Amino acid sequence: MKRAGVALLLLGLAACGAPSPAPSGGAAVDLEAAAIQRGLVRDPRGGSIAGAYARGSDRLCIVPAGGGHRIGIVIDYGEDNGCRATGTARRAAEGLELTLGPDGACRFAVRYDGDHLALPGALPKVCSQLCTGRAALAGTQFVRLGESIAEAQAMRDVHGKALCGE
């Protein structure tokens, strides 16, 4: 009898201490889908990417152009340290694909969730030609200010030249 009681006690303790299975990645996806469905979170695959974006003094604009989108980025740290890049943007698997520079040689993917746009921490070496001094495009992040195309077209660089305007 005593032995059976001890066995039951050990079995009970073993059951209490057993690790529970970790939640699958599907739970996070379901939660995100529910938030998108209820309008709490913007669907990054839907809606327009066009608009004005900023973070601090850094600016980014995206406007429709032909069948795609034109993009402009300006980063100004003063004293000849900054970046100015224009090119095209298109939707890609997990974000956007940017093609920048006069020859389109600066190409990379960015994270985009519908409201935030984040450039990767490491970019192709050719992208450094779009910057002066110690400035770099790498790691820059932007937050959507609005979806107005007119506002995006009105964005200017430090010399007053339109980033996304005609």
GROMACS elastic network, one bead per residue, 0.5 to 0.9 nm:
[ bonds ]
;  ai    aj funct       b0    kb
    1     4     6  0.51451   500
    1     5     6  0.63068   500
    1     6     6  0.87249   500
    2     5     6  0.51480   500
    2     6     6  0.62983   500
    2     7     6  0.86411   500
    3     6     6  0.51744   500
    3     7     6  0.61708   500
    3     8     6  0.86667   500
    4     8     6  0.61512   500
    4     9     6  0.85484   500
    5     8     6  0.51278   500
    5     9     6  0.61178   500
    5    10     6  0.86264   500
    6    10     6  0.61243   500
    6    11     6  0.84947   500
    7    10     6  0.51510   500
    7    11     6  0.60854   500
    7    12     6  0.85499   500
    8    12     6  0.60600   500
    8    13     6  0.85677   500
    9    12     6  0.50910   500
    9    13     6  0.61939   500
    9    14     6  0.85582   500
   10    13     6  0.50699   500
   10    14     6  0.60252   500
   10    15     6  0.85605   500
   11    14     6  0.50686   500
   11    15     6  0.62221   500
   11    16     6  0.87033   500
   12    15     6  0.51404   500
   12    16     6  0.62750   500
   12    17     6  0.87204   500
   13    16     6  0.50606   500
   13    17     6  0.61612   500
   13    18     6  0.85559   500
   14    17     6  0.52406   500
   14    18     6  0.61040   500
   15    18     6  0.52819   500
   15    19     6  0.87802   500
   16    19     6  0.83044   500
   17    20     6  0.89320   500
   19    22     6  0.86159   500
   20    23     6  0.89493   500
   21    24     6  0.86093   500
   23    26     6  0.79445   500
   23    27     6  0.66435   500
   23    28     6  0.85866   500
   24    27     6  0.58177   500
   24    28     6  0.77283   500
   25    28     6  0.55319   500
   25    29     6  0.65809   500
   25    30     6  0.88404   500
   26    30     6  0.60400   500
   26    31     6  0.85408   500
   27    30     6  0.50554   500
   27    31     6  0.61583   500
   27    32     6  0.86347   500
   28    31     6  0.50655   500
   28    32     6  0.61852   500
   28    33     6  0.85532   500
   29    32     6  0.51211   500
   29    33     6  0.60695   500
   29    34     6  0.85616   500
   30    33     6  0.50397   500
   30    34     6  0.61021   500
   30    35     6  0.86045   500
   31    34     6  0.51346   500
   31    35     6  0.62409   500
   31    36     6  0.86887   500
   32    35     6  0.50627   500
   32    36     6  0.61732   500
   32    37     6  0.85464   500
   32    41     6  0.78144   500
   33    36     6  0.51086   500
   33    37     6  0.60584   500
   33    38     6  0.86421   500
   33    41     6  0.89073   500
   33    43     6  0.86081   500
   34    37     6  0.50266   500
   34    38     6  0.62191   500
   34    39     6  0.86396   500
   34    40     6  0.86641   500
   35    38     6  0.52352   500
   35    39     6  0.62486   500
   35    40     6  0.51364   500
   35    41     6  0.55640   500
   35    42     6  0.84592   500
   36    39     6  0.50885   500
   36    40     6  0.58746   500
   36    42     6  0.59237   500
   36    43     6  0.57838   500
   37    40     6  0.76885   500
   37    41     6  0.81516   500
   37    43     6  0.85546   500
   38    41     6  0.78083   500
   39    42     6  0.66342   500
   39    43     6  0.85378   500
   41    44     6  0.88308   500
   41   114     6  0.85641   500
   42    45     6  0.87657   500
   42    46     6  0.80165   500
   42    47     6  0.84184   500
   42   113     6  0.73816   500
   42   114     6  0.57123   500
   42   115     6  0.72871   500
   43    46     6  0.53506   500
   43    47     6  0.73676   500
   43   113     6  0.71973   500
   43   114     6  0.63285   500
   44    47     6  0.74611   500
   44    49     6  0.86190   500
   44    94     6  0.86368   500
   44    95     6  0.75712   500
   44   112     6  0.66933   500
   44   115     6  0.79952   500
   45    48     6  0.88765   500
   45    91     6  0.79841   500
   45    93     6  0.88781   500
   45    94     6  0.85481   500
   45    95     6  0.80954   500
   45   113     6  0.80728   500
   45   114     6  0.76943   500
   46    49     6  0.85710   500
   46   114     6  0.81669   500
   47    50     6  0.89402   500
   47   114     6  0.80596   500
   48    51     6  0.81725   500
   48   114     6  0.84949   500
   48   147     6  0.78968   500
   49    62     6  0.69063   500
   49    63     6  0.80769   500
   49    64     6  0.88132   500
   49    69     6  0.84250   500
   49    89     6  0.89760   500
   49    90     6  0.87518   500
   49    91     6  0.84111   500
   49   114     6  0.70997   500
   49   115     6  0.89668   500
   49   147     6  0.79051   500
   50    61     6  0.73643   500
   50    64     6  0.65844   500
   50    69     6  0.75383   500
   50    70     6  0.88896   500
   50    71     6  0.89071   500
   50   146     6  0.87674   500
   50   147     6  0.60178   500
   50   148     6  0.75660   500
   50   149     6  0.65481   500
   50   152     6  0.77862   500
   51    60     6  0.85478   500
   51    61     6  0.58719   500
   51    62     6  0.53729   500
   51    63     6  0.64835   500
   51   144     6  0.70981   500
   51   145     6  0.74435   500
   51   146     6  0.56162   500
   51   148     6  0.53713   500
   51   149     6  0.55164   500
   51   150     6  0.84090   500
   51   151     6  0.71907   500
   51   152     6  0.52738   500
   51   153     6  0.85941   500
   52    59     6  0.76914   500
   52    60     6  0.61619   500
   52    62     6  0.66528   500
   52    63     6  0.87362   500
   52   143     6  0.85077   500
   52   144     6  0.59669   500
   52   145     6  0.54273   500
   52   146     6  0.55293   500
   52   147     6  0.64333   500
   52   148     6  0.70591   500
   52   149     6  0.76017   500
   52   151     6  0.63819   500
   52   153     6  0.83479   500
   52   155     6  0.78663   500
   53    58     6  0.85311   500
   53    59     6  0.59659   500
   53    61     6  0.59867   500
   53    62     6  0.83132   500
   53   115     6  0.86311   500
   53   116     6  0.82536   500
   53   117     6  0.82547   500
   53   142     6  0.55842   500
   53   143     6  0.51871   500
   53   145     6  0.51221   500
   53   146     6  0.72129   500
   53   147     6  0.89641   500
   53   152     6  0.80705   500
   54    57     6  0.70410   500
   54    58     6  0.55192   500
   54    60     6  0.59690   500
   54    61     6  0.84867   500
   54   141     6  0.80018   500
   54   143     6  0.54447   500
   54   144     6  0.66099   500
   54   145     6  0.66793   500
   55    58     6  0.52873   500
   55    59     6  0.67226   500
   55    60     6  0.88831   500
   55   140     6  0.85558   500
   55   141     6  0.67162   500
   55   142     6  0.50832   500
   55   143     6  0.62062   500
   55   144     6  0.89217   500
   56    59     6  0.80674   500
   56   142     6  0.87832   500
   57    74     6  0.85990   500
   57    75     6  0.69688   500
   57    76     6  0.69245   500
   57    77     6  0.83073   500
   58    73     6  0.76571   500
   58    74     6  0.58760   500
   58    76     6  0.66992   500
   58    77     6  0.89140   500
   58   140     6  0.83765   500
   58   141     6  0.86329   500
   58   142     6  0.77033   500
   59    72     6  0.80890   500
   59    73     6  0.57628   500
   59    74     6  0.52935   500
   59    75     6  0.65941   500
   59   142     6  0.75161   500
   59   155     6  0.76473   500
   59   156     6  0.86203   500
   59   157     6  0.84521   500
   60    71     6  0.71762   500
   60    72     6  0.55434   500
   60    74     6  0.64884   500
   60    75     6  0.88020   500
   60   142     6  0.72660   500
   60   144     6  0.89881   500
   60   152     6  0.80186   500
   60   155     6  0.79898   500
   60   163     6  0.81073   500
   60   164     6  0.88373   500
   61    70     6  0.81032   500
   61    71     6  0.55572   500
   61    72     6  0.52788   500
   61    73     6  0.66794   500
   61   149     6  0.86803   500
   61   151     6  0.85655   500
   61   153     6  0.72185   500
   61   155     6  0.69964   500
   61   163     6  0.70823   500
   61   164     6  0.61982   500
   62    69     6  0.63303   500
   62    70     6  0.56192   500
   62    72     6  0.66933   500
   62    88     6  0.84609   500
   62    89     6  0.75879   500
   62   149     6  0.78907   500
   62   152     6  0.64648   500
   62   153     6  0.81745   500
   62   164     6  0.67697   500
   63    68     6  0.86038   500
   63    69     6  0.54016   500
   63    70     6  0.53275   500
   63    71     6  0.66064   500
   63   149     6  0.60399   500
   63   150     6  0.88275   500
   63   152     6  0.67186   500
   63   153     6  0.71039   500
   63   164     6  0.65560   500
   63   165     6  0.83295   500
   64    67     6  0.74520   500
   64    68     6  0.59442   500
   64    70     6  0.61648   500
   64    71     6  0.89187   500
   64   149     6  0.81461   500
   65    68     6  0.53471   500
   65    70     6  0.57528   500
   65    88     6  0.87712   500
   66    69     6  0.73613   500
   66    70     6  0.89778   500
   68    88     6  0.74031   500
   68    89     6  0.71328   500
   68    90     6  0.64698   500
   69    87     6  0.85782   500
   69    88     6  0.56064   500
   69    89     6  0.53332   500
   69    90     6  0.65028   500
   70    86     6  0.74571   500
   70    87     6  0.58028   500
   70    89     6  0.61178   500
   70    90     6  0.89052   500
   70   164     6  0.64784   500
   71    85     6  0.81411   500
   71    86     6  0.55530   500
   71    87     6  0.53381   500
   71    88     6  0.52755   500
   71    89     6  0.60547   500
   71    98     6  0.81430   500
   71    99     6  0.88311   500
   71   100     6  0.82718   500
   71   163     6  0.75085   500
   71   164     6  0.61099   500
   72    84     6  0.74976   500
   72    85     6  0.56964   500
   72    87     6  0.65789   500
   72    88     6  0.82906   500
   72   100     6  0.85984   500
   72   155     6  0.86868   500
   72   162     6  0.86101   500
   72   164     6  0.55432   500
   73    83     6  0.74830   500
   73    84     6  0.56788   500
   73    85     6  0.51133   500
   73    86     6  0.63179   500
   73   137     6  0.87997   500
   73   157     6  0.83557   500
   73   163     6  0.69419   500
   73   164     6  0.88615   500
   74    82     6  0.73945   500
   74    83     6  0.55505   500
   74    85     6  0.65750   500
   74    86     6  0.88173   500
   74   156     6  0.81739   500
   74   157     6  0.59474   500
   74   158     6  0.80464   500
   74   163     6  0.77807   500
   75    81     6  0.83692   500
   75    82     6  0.50686   500
   75    84     6  0.65459   500
   75   131     6  0.85888   500
   75   135     6  0.78453   500
   75   136     6  0.83407   500
   75   137     6  0.77887   500
   75   140     6  0.89891   500
   75   157     6  0.83678   500
   75   158     6  0.89247   500
   76    79     6  0.87164   500
   76    80     6  0.81616   500
   76    81     6  0.63468   500
   76    83     6  0.65446   500
   76    84     6  0.84566   500
   76   135     6  0.81127   500
   76   157     6  0.84655   500
   76   158     6  0.73140   500
   77    80     6  0.75498   500
   77    81     6  0.52262   500
   77    82     6  0.55403   500
   77    83     6  0.88511   500
   77   135     6  0.73904   500
   78    81     6  0.54769   500
   78    82     6  0.69203   500
   79    82     6  0.84355   500
   79   133     6  0.83619   500
   80   132     6  0.62050   500
   80   133     6  0.59257   500
   80   134     6  0.86725   500
   80   135     6  0.88505   500
   81   131     6  0.73859   500
   81   132     6  0.52034   500
   81   134     6  0.57518   500
   81   135     6  0.52321   500
   81   136     6  0.87718   500
   82   130     6  0.86406   500
   82   131     6  0.55170   500
   82   132     6  0.54087   500
   82   133     6  0.68482   500
   82   134     6  0.75671   500
   82   136     6  0.72470   500
   82   137     6  0.88103   500
   83   128     6  0.86704   500
   83   129     6  0.87974   500
   83   130     6  0.56691   500
   83   132     6  0.62630   500
   83   133     6  0.89972   500
   83   135     6  0.64527   500
   83   136     6  0.66488   500
   83   137     6  0.68693   500
   84   101     6  0.89671   500
   84   130     6  0.59584   500
   84   131     6  0.64875   500
   84   132     6  0.89090   500
   84   157     6  0.73736   500
   84   163     6  0.84189   500
   85   100     6  0.60630   500
   85   101     6  0.59857   500
   85   102     6  0.86992   500
   85   127     6  0.89862   500
   85   130     6  0.59024   500
   85   131     6  0.81452   500
   85   137     6  0.89664   500
   85   163     6  0.82343   500
   86    99     6  0.82367   500
   86   100     6  0.54589   500
   86   101     6  0.59352   500
   86   102     6  0.77266   500
   86   163     6  0.68783   500
   86   164     6  0.77369   500
   87    98     6  0.73029   500
   87    99     6  0.55000   500
   87   101     6  0.60450   500
   87   102     6  0.75364   500
   87   104     6  0.69872   500
   88    97     6  0.82771   500
   88    98     6  0.58574   500
   88    99     6  0.52610   500
   88   100     6  0.65646   500
   88   104     6  0.85353   500
   89    96     6  0.64415   500
   89    97     6  0.56847   500
   89    99     6  0.64901   500
   89   100     6  0.86679   500
   90    95     6  0.86785   500
   90    96     6  0.54971   500
   90    97     6  0.53440   500
   90    98     6  0.67322   500
   90    99     6  0.87919   500
   91    94     6  0.81759   500
   91    95     6  0.60699   500
   91    97     6  0.61483   500
   91    98     6  0.89344   500
   92    95     6  0.52371   500
   92    97     6  0.56791   500
   92   109     6  0.75848   500
   92   110     6  0.88487   500
   93    96     6  0.75724   500
   93    97     6  0.88778   500
   94   109     6  0.84505   500
   94   110     6  0.81107   500
   94   111     6  0.65638   500
   94   112     6  0.72466   500
   94   113     6  0.85405   500
   95   109     6  0.69300   500
   95   110     6  0.57201   500
   95   113     6  0.69964   500
   95   114     6  0.88427   500
   95   117     6  0.83400   500
   96   108     6  0.85207   500
   96   109     6  0.56258   500
   96   110     6  0.53142   500
   96   111     6  0.66212   500
   96   112     6  0.63774   500
   96   117     6  0.86624   500
   97   107     6  0.72393   500
   97   108     6  0.58149   500
   97   110     6  0.63186   500
   98   106     6  0.79159   500
   98   107     6  0.55887   500
   98   108     6  0.55460   500
   98   109     6  0.60913   500
   98   110     6  0.73459   500
   99   104     6  0.53323   500
   99   105     6  0.69983   500
   99   106     6  0.56984   500
   99   108     6  0.68869   500
   99   109     6  0.89580   500
  100   103     6  0.76956   500
  100   104     6  0.50084   500
  100   105     6  0.66948   500
  100   106     6  0.50096   500
  100   107     6  0.63389   500
  100   108     6  0.88402   500
  100   127     6  0.77929   500
  100   130     6  0.84850   500
  101   105     6  0.64727   500
  101   106     6  0.61784   500
  101   107     6  0.89668   500
  101   127     6  0.77796   500
  101   129     6  0.84302   500
  101   130     6  0.68461   500
  102   105     6  0.79348   500
  103   106     6  0.81580   500
  104   107     6  0.69878   500
  105   124     6  0.89528   500
  105   126     6  0.67814   500
  105   127     6  0.76795   500
  106   123     6  0.82296   500
  106   124     6  0.66063   500
  106   125     6  0.81754   500
  106   126     6  0.58294   500
  106   128     6  0.87126   500
  106   129     6  0.89884   500
  106   130     6  0.87900   500
  107   123     6  0.83103   500
  107   124     6  0.73764   500
  107   126     6  0.89603   500
  107   127     6  0.79724   500
  108   119     6  0.84568   500
  108   120     6  0.82328   500
  108   123     6  0.69905   500
  108   124     6  0.75988   500
  109   119     6  0.75463   500
  109   120     6  0.76239   500
  110   117     6  0.67750   500
  110   118     6  0.57254   500
  110   120     6  0.62429   500
  111   116     6  0.78842   500
  111   117     6  0.56810   500
  111   118     6  0.51633   500
  111   119     6  0.66621   500
  111   120     6  0.77464   500
  112   115     6  0.72315   500
  112   116     6  0.57144   500
  112   118     6  0.65879   500
  113   116     6  0.56434   500
  113   117     6  0.68897   500
  114   117     6  0.77221   500
  114   144     6  0.80256   500
  115   142     6  0.84525   500
  115   143     6  0.58566   500
  115   144     6  0.50740   500
  115   145     6  0.84752   500
  116   141     6  0.72634   500
  116   142     6  0.57302   500
  116   144     6  0.61642   500
  117   140     6  0.85386   500
  117   141     6  0.57405   500
  117   142     6  0.51419   500
  117   143     6  0.64369   500
  117   144     6  0.79676   500
  118   121     6  0.89763   500
  118   139     6  0.67762   500
  118   140     6  0.60567   500
  118   142     6  0.63357   500
  118   143     6  0.88053   500
  119   122     6  0.84729   500
  119   123     6  0.84271   500
  119   137     6  0.73490   500
  119   138     6  0.59436   500
  119   139     6  0.51094   500
  119   140     6  0.53898   500
  119   141     6  0.61659   500
  119   142     6  0.86544   500
  120   123     6  0.66282   500
  120   137     6  0.87091   500
  120   138     6  0.57394   500
  120   139     6  0.51250   500
  120   140     6  0.76186   500
  120   141     6  0.89844   500
  121   137     6  0.85538   500
  121   140     6  0.79021   500
  122   125     6  0.87489   500
  122   138     6  0.56818   500
  122   139     6  0.73139   500
  123   126     6  0.82214   500
  123   127     6  0.66220   500
  123   128     6  0.82702   500
  123   137     6  0.79136   500
  123   138     6  0.59662   500
  123   139     6  0.88248   500
  124   127     6  0.57037   500
  124   128     6  0.78555   500
  125   128     6  0.57684   500
  125   129     6  0.80777   500
  126   129     6  0.58947   500
  126   130     6  0.81375   500
  127   130     6  0.57225   500
  127   131     6  0.77830   500
  127   136     6  0.83889   500
  127   137     6  0.77396   500
  127   138     6  0.89302   500
  128   131     6  0.55295   500
  128   132     6  0.80298   500
  128   135     6  0.85106   500
  128   136     6  0.64996   500
  128   137     6  0.76741   500
  129   132     6  0.75151   500
  130   136     6  0.82311   500
  130   137     6  0.83070   500
  131   134     6  0.78551   500
  131   135     6  0.58895   500
  131   136     6  0.59912   500
  131   137     6  0.75403   500
  132   135     6  0.60379   500
  132   136     6  0.80368   500
  133   136     6  0.86602   500
  136   139     6  0.82138   500
  136   140     6  0.82741   500
  137   140     6  0.58648   500
  144   147     6  0.76352   500
  145   148     6  0.88704   500
  146   149     6  0.85996   500
  146   151     6  0.78134   500
  146   152     6  0.83754   500
  147   150     6  0.89159   500
  147   151     6  0.79948   500
  147   152     6  0.79561   500
  148   151     6  0.52162   500
  148   152     6  0.63776   500
  148   153     6  0.87160   500
  149   153     6  0.60577   500
  149   154     6  0.85291   500
  150   153     6  0.50636   500
  150   154     6  0.61649   500
  150   165     6  0.87020   500
  151   154     6  0.51016   500
  151   155     6  0.67792   500
  152   155     6  0.55810   500
  152   163     6  0.83656   500
  152   164     6  0.66814   500
  152   165     6  0.77955   500
  153   156     6  0.82725   500
  153   162     6  0.70005   500
  153   163     6  0.70801   500
  153   166     6  0.76827   500
  154   162     6  0.66359   500
  154   163     6  0.79001   500
  154   164     6  0.75631   500
  154   165     6  0.65355   500
  155   160     6  0.86679   500
  155   161     6  0.84198   500
  155   162     6  0.59245   500
  155   163     6  0.58803   500
  155   164     6  0.69860   500
  155   165     6  0.77076   500
  156   159     6  0.74966   500
  156   160     6  0.51327   500
  156   161     6  0.52267   500
  156   163     6  0.54041   500
  156   164     6  0.81648   500
  156   165     6  0.85990   500
  157   160     6  0.53143   500
  157   161     6  0.54465   500
  157   162     6  0.64670   500
  157   163     6  0.63775   500
  158   161     6  0.74508   500
  159   162     6  0.89475   500
  160   163     6  0.89660   500
  161   165     6  0.87175   500
  162   165     6  0.51384   500
  162   166     6  0.76033   500
  163   166     6  0.87673   500
